Amino acid sequence: MRHDAVTLRQLRALRAVADSGSLTLAAAQLGLSPPAIHSQLKSLEDLAGAPLLQRAEHGAFRATAQGRALLMAEAQIATALARAGREVASLAQGHSGNVVLGVVSTGKYFAPFLVATLQRALPRIEVTLRIGNRDAILAALAADELDLAIMGRPPREPAVIAAPVGPHPHIIIAAPDHPLAAQDPVMPMDLLSQTFLSREEGSGTRILMTRFLDRIGEGTPWRATEMGTNETIKQAVIAGLGIALISQHTCTEELRTGRLVALQAIGLPIQRSWYLLHRADRAPSPATERIRAAIAGLGGSFLPRLEGRG
């Protein structure tokens, strides 16, 4: 296959048909005629020496194995071009540009406020916010889809440059009428006898909870029920379904109003830090560097706070 003969028009035609399942819809999407789309696909198939699309049972087109290989390349090219476009715009316009900031799910309680603060301070730089669990953010970082990321523990892979930007305490919460709420301190075995309400696999909070319970239990088994979001966990704790180890930043309002209480136990709160990071093998664009410096300069003031706590 002659790589230098493949054009972006051909790859875009393949993407449009594979996504829409139709030559007509693809043509409308790209502003071309169906015969023009067919011509682009025929030329690409001739270069590949294999069919790239086939009809499914319902009549729509879907990519063959060879087609999927080219679609993967098209996605990587699109990502590279998008990054190049952002960098060119930043260089051409000085202080303007676009920065994609990834934040782990726990950070959704402060990330919108942070982005609003940045946009007031640097209105010519557009900050695009992406939120996902730790695994999703790391995958986006590895795929070069993020300029900056905020998470609780820097990864080993991909290699990153990380700096702490503020405290990140974790506590164990319970309903105010829970039997352990009045104990000070709560003994480890009393904790281990409870049902813990937990985030999904891949969550940084889940990893921290597992390590904490394994450490205090020294091999004692414990029970956990998985729930998908921090909001679900908080409501379940309020309802008395169990207790949870959770970021304090996710529940400052419930603690302040007394709908939840933080259990007092040795080793709590677990003191961690939030980190701002970017890939070590990518030089930040000027716009990214300005956003990085602005976040660092805030000194963690964007983080939720509870009176009497960090």
C-alpha positions as CSV (number, residue, x, y, z in Angstrom):
1,M,0.0,0.0,0.0
2,R,1.4,3.4,-1.0
3,H,1.1,5.5,2.1
4,D,2.0,8.7,0.2
5,A,-0.9,8.2,-2.1
6,V,-3.6,8.1,0.7
7,T,-5.4,11.4,1.1
8,L,-7.3,13.0,4.0
9,R,-10.3,13.2,1.7
10,Q,-10.3,9.5,1.2
11,L,-10.0,8.8,5.0
12,R,-12.7,11.3,5.8
13,A,-15.0,9.7,3.3
14,L,-14.3,6.3,4.9
15,R,-15.0,7.7,8.4
16,A,-18.2,9.4,7.3
17,V,-19.6,6.2,5.7
18,A,-18.5,4.0,8.6
19,D,-20.1,6.3,11.1
20,S,-23.3,7.0,9.3
21,G,-23.7,3.6,7.5
22,S,-24.8,5.3,4.4
23,L,-23.2,6.9,1.3
24,T,-26.0,9.4,1.1
25,L,-25.7,10.5,4.7
26,A,-21.9,10.7,4.4
27,A,-22.2,12.8,1.3
28,A,-24.5,15.2,3.0
29,Q,-22.1,15.4,6.0
30,L,-19.1,16.2,3.8
31,G,-20.9,18.4,1.3
32,L,-20.2,16.1,-1.6
33,S,-22.3,13.9,-3.9
34,P,-22.7,10.2,-3.3
35,P,-20.8,9.4,-6.5
36,A,-17.9,11.5,-5.3
37,I,-17.9,9.6,-2.0
38,H,-18.0,6.3,-3.9
39,S,-15.0,7.5,-6.0
40,Q,-13.0,8.4,-2.9
41,L,-13.7,5.0,-1.4
42,K,-12.9,3.1,-4.6
43,S,-9.6,4.8,-4.8
44,L,-8.8,4.0,-1.2
45,E,-9.8,0.4,-1.6
46,D,-7.6,0.1,-4.7
47,L,-4.6,1.4,-2.7
48,A,-5.4,-1.0,0.2
49,G,-5.9,-3.9,-2.1
50,A,-8.9,-5.0,0.0
51,P,-12.6,-4.1,0.6
52,L,-12.9,-1.5,3.4
53,L,-16.7,-1.6,3.8
54,Q,-19.3,-4.3,3.8
55,R,-23.1,-4.2,4.1
56,A,-24.6,-5.4,7.3
57,E,-27.8,-7.4,7.5
58,H,-29.9,-4.3,7.9
59,G,-28.3,-2.8,4.7
60,A,-26.0,-0.2,6.4
61,F,-22.3,-0.1,5.6
62,R,-19.8,-1.2,8.3
63,A,-16.0,-1.3,8.2
64,T,-14.1,-4.5,7.5
65,A,-11.0,-5.4,9.5
66,Q,-8.9,-3.6,6.9
67,G,-11.3,-0.6,7.1
68,R,-11.1,-0.5,10.9
69,A,-7.3,-0.4,10.7
70,L,-7.5,2.6,8.4
71,L,-10.1,4.2,10.7
72,M,-7.7,3.9,13.6
73,A,-5.0,5.7,11.6
74,E,-7.6,8.4,10.7
75,A,-8.4,8.9,14.4
76,Q,-4.7,9.3,15.2
77,I,-4.2,11.7,12.4
78,A,-7.2,13.7,13.5
79,T,-5.9,13.9,17.0
80,A,-2.5,15.0,15.8
81,L,-3.9,17.6,13.5
82,A,-6.2,19.0,16.2
83,R,-3.2,19.4,18.5
84,A,-1.2,20.9,15.8
85,G,-4.0,23.3,15.1
86,R,-4.2,24.4,18.7
87,E,-0.4,24.9,18.9
88,V,-0.3,26.9,15.6
89,A,-3.2,29.1,16.8
90,S,-1.4,29.7,20.1
91,L,1.8,30.6,18.4
92,A,0.1,32.8,15.9
93,Q,-2.2,34.7,18.4
94,G,0.2,34.9,21.3
95,H,-1.8,34.5,24.5
96,S,-4.8,32.9,22.8
97,G,-5.4,29.2,22.3
98,N,-7.2,26.1,23.5
99,V,-6.2,24.0,26.5
100,V,-7.9,20.6,27.3
101,L,-7.9,20.0,31.0
102,G,-8.7,16.5,32.2
103,V,-10.0,16.0,35.8
104,V,-10.8,12.8,37.6
105,S,-14.4,12.3,38.7
106,T,-13.9,13.4,42.3
107,G,-12.7,16.8,41.0
108,K,-16.1,17.6,39.4
109,Y,-16.9,19.3,42.7
110,F,-14.3,22.1,42.1
111,A,-13.4,21.8,38.4
112,P,-16.2,24.0,36.9
113,F,-15.3,26.7,39.5
114,L,-11.7,26.4,38.6
115,V,-12.4,26.7,34.9
116,A,-14.6,29.8,35.4
117,T,-11.8,31.3,37.5
118,L,-9.3,30.7,34.7
119,Q,-11.6,32.1,32.0
120,R,-12.0,35.3,34.0
121,A,-8.3,35.6,34.4
122,L,-7.3,34.6,30.9
123,P,-10.4,35.2,28.7
124,R,-8.5,34.7,25.4
125,I,-7.6,31.1,26.3
126,E,-10.4,28.6,25.9
127,V,-10.2,25.8,28.6
128,T,-12.1,22.6,27.6
129,L,-12.9,20.5,30.6
130,R,-13.0,16.7,30.4
131,I,-14.1,14.6,33.5
132,G,-13.7,10.9,33.9
133,N,-12.5,8.2,36.3
134,R,-8.8,7.8,36.8
135,D,-8.5,5.1,34.1
136,A,-10.3,7.2,31.6
137,I,-8.2,10.3,32.3
138,L,-5.0,8.3,32.1
139,A,-6.2,6.7,28.8
140,A,-6.9,10.2,27.4
141,L,-3.5,11.4,28.6
142,A,-1.8,8.4,26.9
143,A,-3.7,9.1,23.7
144,D,-2.4,12.7,23.7
145,E,-5.9,14.0,24.0
146,L,-5.2,16.2,27.1
147,D,-2.9,19.1,27.7
148,L,-3.1,19.1,31.5
149,A,-4.7,16.8,34.0
150,I,-5.6,17.0,37.7
151,M,-5.7,13.8,39.8
152,G,-4.8,12.5,43.2
153,R,-1.8,10.4,42.4
154,P,0.6,10.8,39.5
155,P,0.8,7.7,37.3
156,R,3.9,5.7,36.4
157,E,2.7,5.5,32.7
158,P,2.6,7.7,30.8
159,A,5.6,9.6,32.2
160,V,4.5,12.9,33.5
161,I,5.7,16.1,35.1
162,A,3.6,16.6,38.2
163,A,3.3,19.3,40.9
164,P,1.0,19.4,44.0
165,V,-1.6,22.1,43.8
166,G,-3.5,21.6,47.0
167,P,-4.5,19.3,49.9
168,H,-6.8,16.3,49.2
169,P,-8.1,14.8,52.5
170,H,-10.1,11.6,52.5
171,I,-12.5,10.7,55.3
172,I,-14.9,7.9,56.2
173,I,-18.5,9.2,56.2
174,A,-21.6,7.8,58.0
175,A,-25.2,8.8,58.7
176,P,-25.5,11.0,61.8
177,D,-27.5,8.2,63.6
178,H,-25.0,5.5,62.7
179,P,-23.7,3.5,65.7
180,L,-20.1,4.5,65.0
181,A,-20.9,8.2,64.7
182,A,-20.6,8.7,68.5
183,Q,-17.4,6.7,68.9
184,D,-14.1,8.5,69.2
185,P,-12.0,6.9,68.1
186,V,-13.6,4.2,66.0
187,M,-11.6,0.9,66.4
188,P,-10.3,-0.8,63.2
189,M,-12.3,-4.0,63.7
190,D,-15.5,-1.9,64.1
191,L,-14.8,-0.3,60.7
192,L,-14.1,-3.7,59.1
193,S,-17.4,-5.1,60.4
194,Q,-19.3,-2.5,58.3
195,T,-20.4,-2.5,54.7
196,F,-18.3,-0.1,52.6
197,L,-20.0,1.7,49.7
198,S,-17.4,1.9,47.0
199,R,-16.6,3.5,43.6
200,E,-16.0,1.3,40.6
201,E,-12.7,-0.4,39.6
202,G,-10.3,2.1,38.1
203,S,-11.3,4.9,40.5
204,G,-8.5,6.5,42.6
205,T,-10.8,6.5,45.6
206,R,-11.4,2.8,45.3
207,I,-7.7,2.1,45.2
208,L,-7.1,4.3,48.3
209,M,-10.0,2.6,50.2
210,T,-8.7,-0.9,49.4
211,R,-5.2,0.0,50.6
212,F,-6.5,1.6,53.8
213,L,-8.7,-1.3,54.8
214,D,-6.1,-3.9,53.9
215,R,-3.6,-2.0,56.1
216,I,-5.8,-1.6,59.2
217,G,-7.3,-5.1,58.8
218,E,-4.0,-7.0,58.3
219,G,-5.7,-9.6,56.1
220,T,-9.2,-9.4,57.8
221,P,-11.8,-9.6,55.0
222,W,-14.2,-6.7,54.6
223,R,-17.4,-6.1,52.6
224,A,-18.0,-3.6,49.8
225,T,-20.9,-2.7,47.6
226,E,-20.0,-1.0,44.3
227,M,-21.8,2.2,43.3
228,G,-21.1,4.2,40.2
229,T,-20.9,7.8,41.5
230,N,-20.0,9.8,44.6
231,E,-23.6,11.2,44.6
232,T,-25.1,7.8,44.8
233,I,-22.6,6.8,47.5
234,K,-23.5,9.9,49.6
235,Q,-27.3,9.3,49.3
236,A,-26.8,5.6,50.2
237,V,-24.8,6.5,53.3
238,I,-27.4,9.0,54.3
239,A,-30.0,6.3,53.9
240,G,-28.0,4.0,56.3
241,L,-26.9,1.4,53.7
242,G,-23.3,1.6,54.8
243,I,-20.3,3.8,55.3
244,A,-17.8,5.1,52.7
245,L,-14.3,6.3,52.4
246,I,-14.5,9.3,50.2
247,S,-12.8,12.6,49.3
248,Q,-13.8,15.3,51.7
249,H,-14.1,17.6,48.8
250,T,-17.1,15.7,47.5
251,C,-19.2,16.1,50.7
252,T,-18.3,19.4,52.3
253,E,-21.9,20.7,52.0
254,E,-23.4,17.5,53.6
255,L,-20.9,17.7,56.4
256,R,-21.6,21.3,57.0
257,T,-25.4,20.8,57.2
258,G,-25.1,17.7,59.3
259,R,-26.6,15.2,56.8
260,L,-23.3,13.3,57.0
261,V,-20.6,13.0,59.7
262,A,-16.9,12.1,59.4
263,L,-16.0,9.1,61.6
264,Q,-13.1,9.7,64.0
265,A,-10.5,6.9,63.6
266,I,-6.8,6.5,63.8
267,G,-5.2,7.3,60.4
268,L,-8.1,9.5,59.4
269,P,-8.3,11.8,57.6
270,I,-6.0,10.3,55.0
271,Q,-3.9,13.2,53.8
272,R,-3.2,13.3,50.1
273,S,-2.6,16.0,47.5
274,W,-4.1,17.0,44.2
275,Y,-1.5,17.1,41.4
276,L,-1.5,19.1,38.2
277,L,0.4,17.2,35.5
278,H,1.3,17.0,31.8
279,R,3.1,14.5,29.7
280,A,6.9,14.6,30.1
281,D,7.5,14.0,26.4
282,R,5.4,16.9,25.3
283,A,6.5,20.6,25.7
284,P,3.5,22.6,26.8
285,S,2.2,25.1,24.3
286,P,2.4,28.8,25.4
287,A,-1.4,28.7,26.2
288,T,-1.0,25.5,28.2
289,E,2.0,27.0,30.1
290,R,-0.1,30.0,31.1
291,I,-3.0,27.9,32.3
292,R,-0.5,25.7,34.3
293,A,1.1,28.7,35.9
294,A,-2.3,30.2,36.7
295,I,-3.6,27.0,38.4
296,A,-0.3,26.7,40.4
297,G,-0.6,30.4,41.4
298,L,-4.1,29.8,42.9
299,G,-2.5,27.8,45.7
300,G,-5.4,25.4,46.0
301,S,-7.9,28.3,46.8
302,F,-10.3,26.7,44.3
303,L,-10.7,23.6,46.5
304,P,-13.9,23.1,48.7
305,R,-13.2,23.8,52.3
306,L,-14.9,22.9,55.5
307,E,-14.6,25.1,58.6
308,G,-12.1,23.7,61.0
309,R,-10.6,21.4,58.3
310,G,-8.0,21.7,55.5
